[in-house]
Amino acid sequence: MTEQQPIAQRLDRIRARIADPAFLQNKGLGNEVGIHVFCYDPAEEAAVQRQIAALQADETLPCRIVECDLYEAFLTLLAQKRVLDAAPGLEEKRGSAYLLQQLQKIAAPQALLDASGILPARPGDVIFLTGVGKVHPFMRAHKMLDSIQPLCPDTPIVLFYPGVFNGQSLSLFGQLDDGNYYRAFNLL
């Protein structure tokens, strides 16, 4: 599903990559936006989460890691809109397809970003977008990337993606088409 290198070795390489001054200044991308994707096998979710926590706690990094767990932002948004507790009853009354449609309307990318509290980004921040697998099917990763990029043009963004990115399209879990996204780069 992802690179042949073991996940532990790939995770170890993240620290050096995000500490690189060229990465932090979005240089070397040919004036492209600083959006990067770290793909991994969904079975490795726990190892990825441990590495993210370790990077956030690493005070020697020349940047501040700001994590946006999209699923947690989704739950926060639903609680703010007072629909979290009503969702099961709505599903029972109107059906799963109707509930999905309504929740997708609520979970617009800008609304999720607002609920996450990660914006505005400060100089020296690196944004980690996580929780993509958990928030499926309510939000699509390529739509989130389209929405966050203009809000953080100078901030490096890393999407932790349980699936495959071939440089042109995203495939969640290596099985579900998550849409085309041409502006991102593989992190490693």
N, C-alpha and C positions, 0 to 999 in steps of 0.2 A: 504494500500500500504506500509506503513512504521510502525514503532512502534506505539503502542496505546497511548503513552504519547502525550499530546498536543505539537504542534511545539514550542510554546513559552518556555515551560519547557525544551525541548530538546536543543533549541538554547542557553538557559541560561547555560546549562551544558558544552557547548563547551569551554568557557573561563577557567573553572577549569581544564578541561582535557588538554588543550594545555599549561597551566601554570605549570603542574605537571613536576617536574624535571625528573622523569623516562620517561615520554613521550618525553621530549626534548632531552634526551640522547638515545632514542630508546631502553630503557631497558625494560625487562619484556616480550619481544616478542620471547624468545627462539632463539636468533640470526637471527630472520627473519628481513626482510626489514621493515622500518617504513612507510608503506603506509596504510592510513586509509580512510574509506569511510563514509561520512555522507549522508545517504539517506533521502529524503523528498518528499512529494507530490508536483508535479510541480505547483499546485495551490498556494503553499506557497513560490514561488520564491521571491516575494518582501520582505517577512519577512526574508528570508535567506540572501538576499543582504544587508538589513539594519544591520543585525547582523555582517556580514563580515566587513562592513564599520566601525561599532563601534569597533570591535576588532582591526582593522588596526589603528584606532585613539587612542586606549588605551595605553597610555605611561607607565602604571604600569605593563604591561605584561613583563615577563622576556625573551621575544623573539621578533623578528621582523616578522610580517606577510607580506609575499610576495605573492601577488595574480597574478595568470596567468589566465586571462579570455581567454579561448581557442577561442571563437568567435572573440574577438578583435584581437588576434594574427593571426587568419585566415585572417581577413580583411587587417591587416598590411602586411601579406605575399603576398596576392593577389595584393596589391598596389605596393609593392616592385618589384614584377614580371611583373608589368604593364598589368595585365589581369583583374583587377576589373572592369574597364569601358567596356572592350570587352566582358565580360561574357554574357550579354543579347543578343548581336548580334550573338555570337557563339551558344547560345541555340536556337535562331530562325533559324539559318542556318543549324546546325547539329543535333539539338534535345536535349532534357533534359538528356537522358541517356548518350550521348556522353559528354555533359558538366559535368555531375556528375563524370564520369570516369576521365576526365582531372583534375578537381578540387581536387579529392581524391589523384591523383598523386602528385600534387603540395603541398597538405596539409599533407605531411609526418610528423610523430610526431617530428622528429629532426628539421625539418624546422619550425614547429610551435613553438617549444621551443626556437629556435634561434630568431625568429621574436618577441617573447614575451619579451625578454630582461631580464628574471629572473635569468639566469645563468651567471656566476657561483654563487652558493649559498654560503653565508657566515656562519661561526659558529653562532649559535643562531637564524638562520632563520627557519621559518616554511612556507612551500609552500602550498598555497591554490589553487587548480585547480578548476576553475569555468567555466561557459558557456557551459557545456557539452550538454545541451538540445538545445541551440542556434546553435551549430556548427554541429549538426546532420543533414544530413547523411554524411557530408564531412570527419568526423573523428570519430574513435571508441575509447571509453574510455580505454578499455583494452590495446590497442596498445600504447596509450599515457603513461600508467602506466609502460608497459614493457620498453619503451624508456627512461623515466625519472629516473627510479630506479638506473641504473648503473652510471648515471651522478651525483646523489645526495645520495650516500650510507649512509651518516651520517645525512641527513636532513629529518626531519619528513615531510611527504606529506599528505595533506588531500584533497581528491576528494569530492567535493560537487556534489552529484548525484541525479538528479530528477528522481528517480525510486527506484528499489529494488536491494539489494545485499544480497545474502543468504550465503555468505562465500565462495562460489564457482563460481557463475556466476552473471553477471550484466544484468539487464533488464531495459532498458531506458523507462521511463514513466510507468513502470510496465507492458509494453506490447511488447516491441521490444527487442529481444535477442541482447545484446551488446557484448557477448563473455564471455568466461571463464577467471577468474582471481583468482588464488588460493593464492596469496601472500599477499593480503590485509586483513585488520581487520576492523570490524565496529568501528567507532570512539567512540561511547558511549556504 
